[in-house]
Amino acid sequence: MVFAGLSLFMVHAVSEATVTLRPRVQAGLIANDSASTNVFPSGFLTFEEGFNLNRAELLLEKMPRANLKPRIGPFPGPKPDSADWGFEVNLRYGTDAALTFGLDDDLPINDGEDTLWLLPQWFASAYLPWGEGLAIIAGSFFTPVGHEIGAPVDPPTAFYTHAYAFAYQPVKHVGVYASAKLPLTPASGLWSAGAGIVQGWNNLEDNNDDKTLLFDLRWRSRDFRTWLDIENVIGNEQSENGVTEQTRPFNAASSSGARLLRNFHALTLSHRLDGDRRWTVNAVYGHQEGGDVLADSNNPPGFLITEDSAWYGVNASVHRRLGPRLEAALRLEWFRDDKGAHALLPEGIYRGATANLAWWPAPSLRLRAELRRDDYSGPGEPFGGEVPTVFFGNRDDQWVFSLDMTWSPASAWGQLP
């Protein structure tokens, strides 16, 4: 395979064995249809109207030669016969700031700031020619669980705003994760299985003494047009010693030190009909056991989960190429939070519809216009007002419009859609 890469000041094609330094910038303008400047949760990870520098980042990377990649799955072609190694380090400045507890939030440069410095990923990787192929990563990495994972499609995610499923899933982990290509007959397609042990959700410093398990199963059709991903994360995620930042956005604590299990599962099926059309369906289910500790008066109601709580939903998207440099996309979503498990959002049913049009004036530059409509049914008002809208929201529907730009001369998407 060949990837685009940036080496100092020159863009050129490089092999997987080459160390690359790549820049990437994403920024956007976003507005809602109310007097409030708040665009959460529709605009998540963006919270405020106006201009947002989502990310200006550098990615230093060496990819090992392999026939599969952790978090992505197996690839066609012969198995490399020799072991190889790699690494990745990301440095980001921007508002897309899902913090790693015990690292990003401890940086003095971020004190009191809305636009933050982050180290989202820093991991070593290896490929071993054992069995049909084994790939391993160790360090801080974007989660393999859920459709809108951080790599390799972030950006270019197909939508500027995110699904509710993304707001209710982990973003990254610190730990070890391995994926093996399964020795099945070629007629059955390509299969891989993965597993890992991590420090909970979004944590360098764990919130308790229990580790969290990741595991997945991935299938690719023989023609590589159909993908199926079944992904899971499960572990005891209770807060201990009065600290809740490590378990966001789901917080539960036990006065007796009881373990409180959290599990989250995602199933994603995608299919490319032809060179111009593709679709994706993503379903998720999550559950957090409740504790017996109530939130104090400084926190919104429901900040600590005191009864078993579940959240689940489905979203589907279709994508159509309209020309050599033009693509349209539509996403529909239904999502339910049964008992207000999310610390920032009320219980209820959320419905979203998002449409956009993306244009590539150059292979390294994408411009996109997007319109989103959200409706809510339940006892709260999750839109408008201020964050946390579980307490300060004042509307049950919202329109959001955005214009965004992604510039990536060493493009993660490689070519036009």
N, C-alpha and C positions, 0 to 999 in steps of 0.2 A: 504493500500500500504506500501511497505518497500523500503527505500532508503538507499544507502550506505552512511556512514558518518565517519568523522574523529573526534575523541574526544581526544584532546591532542596528545598522541603518538600512539594511537591504532586505527586501522580501524575495524569497526564492523557495523552490520546492526542495524538501529535505526528506531523507529516509527516516524510518522509525528509530534508527540507531543514533540520530543526531540530537544533540542538546539544542533546544530552541528557546529563545526569549521572545514572547509574543505580547503585544499590547491589545487592549480591548476597551472600548468606551461605549456606554449606553446612557442616554439622557432622554428626558421626555417632559412634555407639558400635559397637565391633567387638570380637569375641572368637573364639578358636579352641577346639578340644577337647583341648588339651594343656597341660602345665605351663609351656610356653614362652610368653612374651609376644609373640613374633614372629608376625606374620600375613603376612609377605612369603613368596612372591610372590602368594599368593591375594588379598591386600588392596591390592596396588599401586595407587596411590601411597602408601598408608598402610602403615607398618611395624610399629607397636606396638598392642597391645590397649588397650582403654579408650576414653576420649573423645578425639576428634580434631577440631580446628577446621580443616577442609579448606581453607576460604577465607572471608575477609571482604574484599570488594573493591569498588572503585569503577571504573566504566567511563565515561569521557568520550568522546562519539562524535558524529560527524556523518556520515551515510551519503549518498553521492552518488546522485542519481536515475539508474537504469540498468536495463537489461533482462537483466543478468547480474551475478553477483558472483564474484570470484576465490575459489577453493577450494570454492564451492558449486555454481555452474553457471548455465545459462540459465533464464529465467523467461518465461512466456507474456505476451502483450500487445504493444502497439506499442513501437517503438524511440524513446527520447527523442531529439529533434532537436538538443539543445544539450548542450555539455560541462558537466560538473559536477565538484565536488571534495568531499573529505571527509577524515576522520582518525579514529583511535581511540587512546586511551591507557588502559591498565589498571594499576591499583595494587592489589596483593594482599598480604594477610598470612595465612599459613596453612601447613599441612603438605603441601598439594599443590604441591610445590616442585621441579619439573624446572628446574634452574638454567640460565641462559644464561651460558656461560663468557665471562669478560671483562666481566661486568656485575653480575649478582646475587651471584655468589660473591666479588666485590670490595667489597661494601658492608660497612663496619665494623659496622653494626648487627646483621649476621647472624653475627658471629664466635661460635662455640661454641653456637649456638642450634639447636633442632630445628624451631621454628616461625619461618618466615622472611618477610622483606619481599621482594617481587619486582615487577619490571616485565615481565610476560609478553608484553604486546603494546604496541607504539608504532609506528604507521605512518601515512603519508599515503596517500590513495586518490584515484583520478580515474576519470571516465568520459569517453570520447571517442566521438562519433557516427560513427566510421569504419567502413565496411563495414556489417555488421549490428549493430555495437556492440563496443566494446573497453573493458575495465576493468583498472586497474593498481593495485597496492599496492607501497609501498616502505618498508622499515623492519624491525621485528621482528614476526613474525606466526606464529600456530600453523600447523603443517604442513598442506598439502592432501593428504598421503599417508596412507591408512589409514582405517578406518571410524570410529574414535573420535577424530576430529580435535577440536581445541580450540574451534572456533567453526563454526557458531552453536549447536551442541548440547551445550555443556559449561558449566554444566549447562543443560538437564536430560538428561544421559545416562540411558539406560533402566535402567542397572545401577550400583550403588554401587561394586562391584569391577570391575576391568577384565579384558579378555581377555589371554591371553599375547601375542597379536599386538601389543597396545598396548605391552607391556613391551619388545618387540623392534623398535620403529619410532622414528623421530624424533618429537619433540614440537613443536619450533618451529625457525624459521630467521630469519636476518637477511640481507636482500638485496632483490631486485626480482622481482615475479611479475606476469604479465599473462595475461588470459583473453579470448578473442574468441568471439563467437557465430558459428557457421558458416552460410553462405548456402545451406542445403539446403531442399528442398521441405517445406512444412508436413506433408505426408502421412508423412514419415519421422520426425516428432517434432522435438524441440528438441535441437540439438547445440552443444557448445562445446569448444574446445581451449585449453590453457594451457601456459605455459612460464615458467621463471624461473632466475635465477642467484643462488646463496646461499653463505654462509660455512660450508658443511658442516652437521653436525647439532648443533643447540642451541648455536651459537657466535656471539658477536659478534667475538671474537678467534679467527681461523682457526688450525687446528693445522698448516697447511702453506701453501704458495704456490698450491695448486690450488683452484679454485672447484668448486662442486657444481651439477648441473643437475636441475631439477624439470620434469616435463612430464606432462600428463594429457589424457584424452579423456572427455567426459561426455555422456550421452544421457538425455533425458526423454521419455516417451511423450506423445502428443498430449493425453491426459486427465490427465497429470501424476501418474499413480498408480504408474508403474514407472520406477525410476531405475537407471542403470548408470554406474559410475565406474571408470575404469582409470587408476591413479596410479603414478608412478615417481619415484625419486630415485637419482641415480648420480653418483659422483665419487671421486677419490682421497682417502682419509681416514686415511692413515698419520700416526702421531704423529712429531713431530720435536723435536729439542733436549731430549729426555728428559721431555717433558710429555705426560701421558696423560689429564688431566682433560677435555681438549677433545674426545676421541673416544669418551667413554662412551656406551653400555655395551660397546662393541667396541673393543679396543685392539690395535693392531698397529704394529710399528716395524721399520725396515730399517737395518742398520748401514752399508749402502752408499748410502742415500738413495733407494732404489728407490720408485716410486709403487705404492701398494697400493689397488686399486680396491674400493669397496663399492657394491653396488646393492641396492635394495629396491623391491618391486613389490606393489601391492595391487589387487584386483578386488572390487568390492562391487556386489551386485544386491539391490535392495529393491523390494517391491510392496505396495501397500495394496489388500487384497481388497475392503474396504468401509469404512464409517465406524468400524467397531469392531475390525477385524482387519488386521494387517500382518505381514510377515516380512522378514528380511534375511539374506543369506549373504555372508560376507567371507572371501576367500582371500588369503594373503600368501606371498611368497618373498623371502628375503634371502641375500646372499653377501658375505663379506669375504675378500680375499686375505690370506694369511699372510705374516708377516715372518720375520726370522731372529734377532731379539733376544729373549732369554729374560727372564722376570720375576725380580726379585731375591727374596731370602728374606722380605722384608717384605710380599709380596703373595701371595694364594692361588694355588694351581696353576692354570694356564690363564689367568691374568690378561692375558698378552700372547698373541695369536693367532699361532702359528708354522706353521700349515698352513691351506690354503684351507678355509673353514668355511661351511656353509649352514644356514639355519633356515627352516621353512615350516610352514604349518598352515591350518586352516579352522575357522570358527566360524559358527554359525547361531542366529538368535533369532526367536521368535514373540511377538507382543504382542496382548492381547485386552482390550478395554474391557468391564468388567463392569457399569458403571453410569455415571451422569453425572460422578462424581468418583472412580472406582475403575478401576485397570488392573492386570492381571497380565502377567508376562513370564517367559520361559524362554529360557536360552542354553545351548548345548552346544558344546564346543570340543575339537579334537584338534590338538596342536602338537608339532613335533619340532625339537630343536636337535642337529644331527648330531655336532658335535665340541666342544660347550661354548663356543660363541662368546661368549655373554653373560658379562660379567665376574663376575656375582654368582650364576650358576646353573650346575649341572652339565649335561653332555650327557644326552640321553635323550628320552623321549616323555612329554608332559604331557597329561592329560585333565581337563576341567573341566565341571561342570554347575551352573548357577546359576538360582535361581527367586526371584521377588520379587512383592510386592504393594504398589502405590503408591496413596495416598489424598490427594486435594486437599480439605482442609477449606475452603479459599478459593483463588481463582484464583492468588494469589501465593505460596501455601504448599503444598509437597508433603512428605508423610511417607511413609517407605518401610521395609518389613521385607524382609530378603534372607537367603537361605540358600544356601551354596556348598559343593560337594564337589570336591576335587582328588585325583587319583591320578597316580603317576609310575612309569615303568618305565625303569631304567637303572642305572649303576654308583654313583650318588650318593644323597644324601638331602636334597632341596631344601626340606623343610618343618621347622618347629620350630627348636629351637636358637637361633642368632643369625645375623644378616646379616654377611658374605656366606654364604648357606647352601650354596654350592658347597664351602665348607670347614668350616662350623660347624653345618650342618643335621643332624637326627637322626631324621627320619621320611620315609616315602615316600607319605604321604597326609595329608589335613587336612580338617576341617570348619571353616567360618567362618560366623558369624552376625553380622548388622549391622542397626542401626536408624539411619536418617539423615533429615535435614531440609534442605530447600532453600527459602530465602525470597528472592523476587525480585519486588518490587512493579512493577518495569519489566521484565516477564518476557520472556526470550529465546524462550520457547515460545509466548507470545502468548495461548493459550487452553488449556482443559483438553484432555487427549488424546482 
